[in-house]
Amino acid sequence: MNNSSDSGDKEGDSPQKTDSYSSGYATEGERSATEDLKTAPRPVADSFTPETTAEVSSSPEAKSYWPEPDPAAPQRSGSEALQAGMMTVVEHLDELRTRLFRCILYVAVGLVAGLFLAKPILRLMEAPAGNITFQALSLEEPVLVFFKVAFYAGVIFASPLILFEISRFIAPGLTDKERGVVTPIVIGSPVLFACGALFAYFCLLHPMLHFFGAFGAGVAPINQRLDFYISLVSSILLYMGLCFQLPIIIFALSFTGLVNSTMLIKIWRYAILGASLLAAVITPDPTAISMLIVMAALVGLYFLSVLLLKLFGR
């Protein structure tokens, strides 16, 4: 009887042990196994010793992923990589440094040329004023005006070469179609800027300064400050040079697909309105003569751009 009861008790204990294990209580053997797992060495973390790292890096699999550079291979310069059509980040930085150094060198050479040509340029800028007398209100003003004109001239002389360096730097990241857009910009932008400056000098400055001189002649003698006059003339030449970039801008936008000749013809009324507003901002005199001259030039450039797009089939 006692044996049967004992066996029954043992058989009845087994489901209780199972239930206690499922509820979170472990047996002594399970605890020891868990402790062994905790104290066991971790193969992944402890295997990264200098010896094992050297073994992994020298394995054929690692060399297939990270091939060692060939010391006998020639190092490419930025220009050679540019001709090859692809460049690494280091080669891009080296190319950027070279281009920046060349741009600074171009400006320095242009500044030296501007120092030799500053006085003739000053005489040319004073010529449209006619009989207006110029004066300086301080001893250093003529020197400052001289170096200002020399610096402006140096930047203008160097600008075509600077544009060329910029185009060569961005060329590896462009497609053949995009390179076809950059080339006309590099060639045509300086030419159009010079045309705009010449247009302002011969067609805009003379009537504008004649109006100011004739209007003030019967009121008081005019003694114009040299610094203000040079700043006024330089601003007008710069603004007109930038306005003459309109064909280049429209030509570049047509290659991106944003505009075409048909679209530009449809909005010609808005273009004339924009040209009149821009002309009113650029010309400082209150007469409508200078504004009409600038507006006519801008409208002519607009329709010239439309004609060029028609000729190129855009």
MOTAZI-V106564 format. One record per residue. N is the residue number from 1. SS is DSSP state (alpha for helix, beta for strand, coil for the rest). BURIAL is I if it has 16 or more other C-alpha atoms within 10 Angstrom, else O. D_LAST is the distance of its C-alpha to the last C-alpha in Angstrom with 1 decimal. Layout:
n=N ss=SS burial=BURIAL d_last=D_LAST
n=N ss=SS burial=BURIAL d_last=D_LAST
This chain:
n=1 ss=coil burial=O d_last=109.7
n=2 ss=alpha burial=O d_last=108.5
n=3 ss=alpha burial=O d_last=106.5
n=4 ss=alpha burial=O d_last=104.8
n=5 ss=alpha burial=O d_last=103.9
n=6 ss=alpha burial=O d_last=102.6
n=7 ss=alpha burial=O d_last=100.4
n=8 ss=alpha burial=O d_last=99.2
n=9 ss=alpha burial=O d_last=98.4
n=10 ss=alpha burial=O d_last=96.4
n=11 ss=alpha burial=O d_last=94.6
n=12 ss=alpha burial=O d_last=93.8
n=13 ss=alpha burial=O d_last=92.5
n=14 ss=alpha burial=O d_last=89.7
n=15 ss=alpha burial=O d_last=87.5
n=16 ss=alpha burial=O d_last=88.1
n=17 ss=alpha burial=O d_last=86.9
n=18 ss=alpha burial=O d_last=83.8
n=19 ss=alpha burial=O d_last=83.2
n=20 ss=alpha burial=O d_last=83.8
n=21 ss=alpha burial=O d_last=81.3
n=22 ss=alpha burial=O d_last=78.6
n=23 ss=coil burial=O d_last=79.2
n=24 ss=coil burial=O d_last=78.6
n=25 ss=coil burial=O d_last=81.9
n=26 ss=coil burial=O d_last=82.1
n=27 ss=coil burial=O d_last=85.2
n=28 ss=alpha burial=O d_last=86.5
n=29 ss=alpha burial=O d_last=85.0
n=30 ss=alpha burial=O d_last=81.6
n=31 ss=alpha burial=O d_last=81.8
n=32 ss=alpha burial=O d_last=82.8
n=33 ss=alpha burial=O d_last=79.9
n=34 ss=alpha burial=O d_last=77.5
n=35 ss=alpha burial=O d_last=79.0
n=36 ss=alpha burial=O d_last=78.6
n=37 ss=alpha burial=O d_last=74.9
n=38 ss=alpha burial=O d_last=74.5
n=39 ss=alpha burial=O d_last=76.4
n=40 ss=coil burial=O d_last=74.8
n=41 ss=coil burial=O d_last=72.5
n=42 ss=coil burial=O d_last=68.8
n=43 ss=alpha burial=O d_last=67.4
n=44 ss=alpha burial=O d_last=63.8
n=45 ss=alpha burial=O d_last=64.4
n=46 ss=alpha burial=O d_last=67.4
n=47 ss=coil burial=O d_last=65.9
n=48 ss=coil burial=O d_last=63.5
n=49 ss=coil burial=O d_last=66.0
n=50 ss=alpha burial=O d_last=65.2
n=51 ss=alpha burial=O d_last=66.7
n=52 ss=alpha burial=O d_last=64.8
n=53 ss=alpha burial=O d_last=61.5
n=54 ss=alpha burial=O d_last=62.1
n=55 ss=alpha burial=O d_last=62.8
n=56 ss=alpha burial=O d_last=59.6
n=57 ss=alpha burial=O d_last=57.4
n=58 ss=coil burial=O d_last=59.0
n=59 ss=coil burial=O d_last=58.7
n=60 ss=alpha burial=O d_last=56.3
n=61 ss=alpha burial=O d_last=54.4
n=62 ss=alpha burial=O d_last=53.6
n=63 ss=alpha burial=O d_last=52.6
n=64 ss=alpha burial=O d_last=50.1
n=65 ss=alpha burial=O d_last=48.5
n=66 ss=coil burial=O d_last=48.8
n=67 ss=coil burial=O d_last=49.0
n=68 ss=coil burial=O d_last=50.7
n=69 ss=coil burial=O d_last=48.7
n=70 ss=coil burial=O d_last=49.8
n=71 ss=coil burial=O d_last=51.5
n=72 ss=coil burial=O d_last=51.1
n=73 ss=coil burial=O d_last=47.3
n=74 ss=coil burial=O d_last=45.6
n=75 ss=coil burial=O d_last=43.9
n=76 ss=coil burial=O d_last=40.2
n=77 ss=coil burial=O d_last=39.0
n=78 ss=alpha burial=I d_last=35.8
n=79 ss=alpha burial=I d_last=34.1
n=80 ss=alpha burial=O d_last=35.4
n=81 ss=alpha burial=I d_last=34.2
n=82 ss=alpha burial=I d_last=30.7
n=83 ss=alpha burial=O d_last=30.7
n=84 ss=alpha burial=O d_last=31.9
n=85 ss=coil burial=O d_last=28.9
n=86 ss=coil burial=O d_last=31.1
n=87 ss=coil burial=I d_last=33.4
n=88 ss=coil burial=O d_last=36.2
n=89 ss=alpha burial=O d_last=36.8
n=90 ss=alpha burial=O d_last=39.4
n=91 ss=alpha burial=I d_last=37.2
n=92 ss=alpha burial=I d_last=34.5
n=93 ss=alpha burial=O d_last=37.2
n=94 ss=alpha burial=O d_last=38.5
n=95 ss=alpha burial=I d_last=35.1
n=96 ss=alpha burial=I d_last=34.6
n=97 ss=alpha burial=O d_last=38.1
n=98 ss=alpha burial=O d_last=37.4
n=99 ss=alpha burial=I d_last=34.1
n=100 ss=alpha burial=O d_last=35.8
n=101 ss=alpha burial=O d_last=38.7
n=102 ss=alpha burial=O d_last=36.6
n=103 ss=alpha burial=I d_last=34.8
n=104 ss=alpha burial=O d_last=38.2
n=105 ss=alpha burial=O d_last=39.4
n=106 ss=alpha burial=I d_last=36.6
n=107 ss=alpha burial=I d_last=37.4
n=108 ss=alpha burial=I d_last=41.0
n=109 ss=alpha burial=O d_last=40.6
n=110 ss=alpha burial=I d_last=38.4
n=111 ss=alpha burial=I d_last=41.1
n=112 ss=alpha burial=I d_last=43.7
n=113 ss=alpha burial=I d_last=41.8
n=114 ss=alpha burial=I d_last=41.3
n=115 ss=alpha burial=I d_last=45.1
n=116 ss=alpha burial=O d_last=45.7
n=117 ss=alpha burial=I d_last=43.1
n=118 ss=alpha burial=I d_last=43.8
n=119 ss=alpha burial=O d_last=46.3
n=120 ss=alpha burial=O d_last=44.3
n=121 ss=alpha burial=I d_last=41.3
n=122 ss=alpha burial=I d_last=43.6
n=123 ss=alpha burial=O d_last=44.8
n=124 ss=alpha burial=O d_last=41.3
n=125 ss=alpha burial=I d_last=40.6
n=126 ss=alpha burial=I d_last=43.9
n=127 ss=alpha burial=O d_last=43.4
n=128 ss=coil burial=I d_last=41.3
n=129 ss=coil burial=I d_last=44.2
n=130 ss=coil burial=O d_last=46.5
n=131 ss=coil burial=O d_last=50.1
n=132 ss=coil burial=I d_last=49.7
n=133 ss=beta burial=O d_last=52.1
n=134 ss=beta burial=O d_last=51.0
n=135 ss=beta burial=O d_last=53.3
n=136 ss=coil burial=O d_last=53.6
n=137 ss=coil burial=O d_last=55.5
n=138 ss=coil burial=O d_last=56.4
n=139 ss=coil burial=O d_last=57.4
n=140 ss=coil burial=O d_last=54.6
n=141 ss=alpha burial=O d_last=51.8
n=142 ss=alpha burial=O d_last=51.2
n=143 ss=alpha burial=O d_last=51.1
n=144 ss=alpha burial=O d_last=48.6
n=145 ss=alpha burial=I d_last=46.4
n=146 ss=alpha burial=I d_last=46.7
n=147 ss=alpha burial=O d_last=45.6
n=148 ss=alpha burial=I d_last=42.8
n=149 ss=alpha burial=I d_last=41.3
n=150 ss=alpha burial=I d_last=41.9
n=151 ss=alpha burial=I d_last=40.1
n=152 ss=alpha burial=I d_last=37.0
n=153 ss=alpha burial=I d_last=36.9
n=154 ss=alpha burial=I d_last=37.3
n=155 ss=alpha burial=I d_last=34.5
n=156 ss=alpha burial=I d_last=32.1
n=157 ss=alpha burial=I d_last=33.4
n=158 ss=alpha burial=I d_last=32.8
n=159 ss=alpha burial=I d_last=29.4
n=160 ss=alpha burial=I d_last=27.4
n=161 ss=alpha burial=I d_last=29.7
n=162 ss=alpha burial=I d_last=29.5
n=163 ss=alpha burial=I d_last=25.7
n=164 ss=alpha burial=I d_last=26.2
n=165 ss=alpha burial=I d_last=28.8
n=166 ss=alpha burial=I d_last=26.8
n=167 ss=alpha burial=I d_last=23.9
n=168 ss=alpha burial=I d_last=26.5
n=169 ss=alpha burial=I d_last=28.1
n=170 ss=alpha burial=O d_last=25.2
n=171 ss=alpha burial=I d_last=23.9
n=172 ss=alpha burial=I d_last=26.2
n=173 ss=alpha burial=O d_last=24.7
n=174 ss=coil burial=O d_last=21.0
n=175 ss=coil burial=O d_last=19.3
n=176 ss=alpha burial=O d_last=17.9
n=177 ss=alpha burial=O d_last=14.3
n=178 ss=alpha burial=O d_last=15.5
n=179 ss=alpha burial=I d_last=17.5
n=180 ss=alpha burial=O d_last=14.6
n=181 ss=alpha burial=I d_last=13.5
n=182 ss=alpha burial=I d_last=17.1
n=183 ss=alpha burial=O d_last=17.8
n=184 ss=alpha burial=O d_last=15.7
n=185 ss=alpha burial=I d_last=17.2
n=186 ss=alpha burial=I d_last=20.7
n=187 ss=alpha burial=O d_last=20.5
n=188 ss=alpha burial=O d_last=18.7
n=189 ss=alpha burial=I d_last=20.4
n=190 ss=alpha burial=I d_last=23.9
n=191 ss=alpha burial=O d_last=23.0
n=192 ss=alpha burial=I d_last=21.3
n=193 ss=alpha burial=I d_last=24.3
n=194 ss=alpha burial=I d_last=26.7
n=195 ss=alpha burial=I d_last=25.0
n=196 ss=alpha burial=I d_last=25.4
n=197 ss=alpha burial=I d_last=29.0
n=198 ss=alpha burial=O d_last=29.9
n=199 ss=alpha burial=I d_last=28.5
n=200 ss=alpha burial=I d_last=30.6
n=201 ss=alpha burial=I d_last=33.6
n=202 ss=alpha burial=O d_last=33.7
n=203 ss=alpha burial=O d_last=32.3
n=204 ss=alpha burial=I d_last=33.1
n=205 ss=alpha burial=I d_last=36.2
n=206 ss=alpha burial=I d_last=38.4
n=207 ss=alpha burial=I d_last=38.3
n=208 ss=alpha burial=I d_last=38.5
n=209 ss=alpha burial=I d_last=41.5
n=210 ss=alpha burial=I d_last=43.1
n=211 ss=alpha burial=I d_last=43.1
n=212 ss=alpha burial=I d_last=44.7
n=213 ss=alpha burial=I d_last=47.3
n=214 ss=alpha burial=O d_last=48.2
n=215 ss=alpha burial=O d_last=48.6
n=216 ss=alpha burial=O d_last=50.8
n=217 ss=alpha burial=O d_last=52.9
n=218 ss=coil burial=O d_last=55.2
n=219 ss=coil burial=O d_last=55.6
n=220 ss=coil burial=O d_last=56.3
n=221 ss=coil burial=O d_last=55.8
n=222 ss=coil burial=O d_last=52.6
n=223 ss=beta burial=O d_last=53.0
n=224 ss=beta burial=O d_last=49.7
n=225 ss=beta burial=O d_last=49.7
n=226 ss=alpha burial=I d_last=47.9
n=227 ss=alpha burial=I d_last=46.3
n=228 ss=alpha burial=O d_last=44.8
n=229 ss=alpha burial=O d_last=43.5
n=230 ss=alpha burial=I d_last=41.8
n=231 ss=alpha burial=O d_last=40.2
n=232 ss=alpha burial=O d_last=38.9
n=233 ss=alpha burial=I d_last=37.4
n=234 ss=alpha burial=O d_last=35.9
n=235 ss=alpha burial=O d_last=34.3
n=236 ss=alpha burial=I d_last=32.7
n=237 ss=alpha burial=I d_last=31.5
n=238 ss=alpha burial=I d_last=30.0
n=239 ss=alpha burial=I d_last=28.3
n=240 ss=alpha burial=I d_last=26.7
n=241 ss=alpha burial=I d_last=25.6
n=242 ss=alpha burial=I d_last=23.9
n=243 ss=alpha burial=I d_last=22.3
n=244 ss=coil burial=I d_last=20.7
n=245 ss=coil burial=I d_last=18.9
n=246 ss=alpha burial=I d_last=16.5
n=247 ss=alpha burial=I d_last=13.6
n=248 ss=alpha burial=I d_last=14.2
n=249 ss=alpha burial=O d_last=14.3
n=250 ss=alpha burial=I d_last=11.0
n=251 ss=alpha burial=I d_last=9.4
n=252 ss=alpha burial=I d_last=11.4
n=253 ss=alpha burial=O d_last=10.7
n=254 ss=alpha burial=I d_last=7.0
n=255 ss=alpha burial=I d_last=8.4
n=256 ss=alpha burial=O d_last=11.0
n=257 ss=coil burial=O d_last=9.1
n=258 ss=coil burial=O d_last=11.0
n=259 ss=coil burial=I d_last=8.7
n=260 ss=coil burial=I d_last=5.5
n=261 ss=alpha burial=I d_last=6.0
n=262 ss=alpha burial=O d_last=8.4
n=263 ss=alpha burial=O d_last=10.2
n=264 ss=alpha burial=I d_last=10.8
n=265 ss=alpha burial=O d_last=12.2
n=266 ss=alpha burial=O d_last=14.4
n=267 ss=coil burial=O d_last=16.0
n=268 ss=alpha burial=O d_last=16.6
n=269 ss=alpha burial=O d_last=20.3
n=270 ss=alpha burial=O d_last=20.4
n=271 ss=alpha burial=I d_last=18.6
n=272 ss=alpha burial=I d_last=21.4
n=273 ss=alpha burial=O d_last=23.9
n=274 ss=alpha burial=O d_last=22.8
n=275 ss=alpha burial=I d_last=22.8
n=276 ss=alpha burial=I d_last=26.3
n=277 ss=alpha burial=O d_last=27.6
n=278 ss=alpha burial=I d_last=26.4
n=279 ss=alpha burial=I d_last=28.0
n=280 ss=alpha burial=I d_last=31.2
n=281 ss=alpha burial=O d_last=31.4
n=282 ss=alpha burial=I d_last=30.9
n=283 ss=coil burial=I d_last=33.3
n=284 ss=coil burial=O d_last=36.9
n=285 ss=coil burial=O d_last=38.7
n=286 ss=coil burial=O d_last=39.5
n=287 ss=coil burial=O d_last=38.5
n=288 ss=alpha burial=O d_last=35.4
n=289 ss=alpha burial=O d_last=34.9
n=290 ss=alpha burial=I d_last=33.3
n=291 ss=alpha burial=I d_last=31.2
n=292 ss=alpha burial=I d_last=29.8
n=293 ss=alpha burial=I d_last=29.1
n=294 ss=alpha burial=I d_last=27.1
n=295 ss=alpha burial=I d_last=25.3
n=296 ss=alpha burial=I d_last=24.4
n=297 ss=alpha burial=I d_last=23.0
n=298 ss=alpha burial=I d_last=20.9
n=299 ss=alpha burial=I d_last=19.5
n=300 ss=alpha burial=O d_last=18.9
n=301 ss=alpha burial=I d_last=16.9
n=302 ss=alpha burial=I d_last=14.8
n=303 ss=alpha burial=I d_last=13.9
n=304 ss=alpha burial=O d_last=13.5
n=305 ss=alpha burial=I d_last=10.9
n=306 ss=alpha burial=I d_last=9.0
n=307 ss=alpha burial=O d_last=9.8
n=308 ss=alpha burial=O d_last=8.6
n=309 ss=alpha burial=I d_last=5.0
n=310 ss=alpha burial=O d_last=5.7
n=311 ss=alpha burial=O d_last=7.7
n=312 ss=coil burial=O d_last=5.7
n=313 ss=coil burial=O d_last=3.8
n=314 ss=coil burial=I d_last=0.0
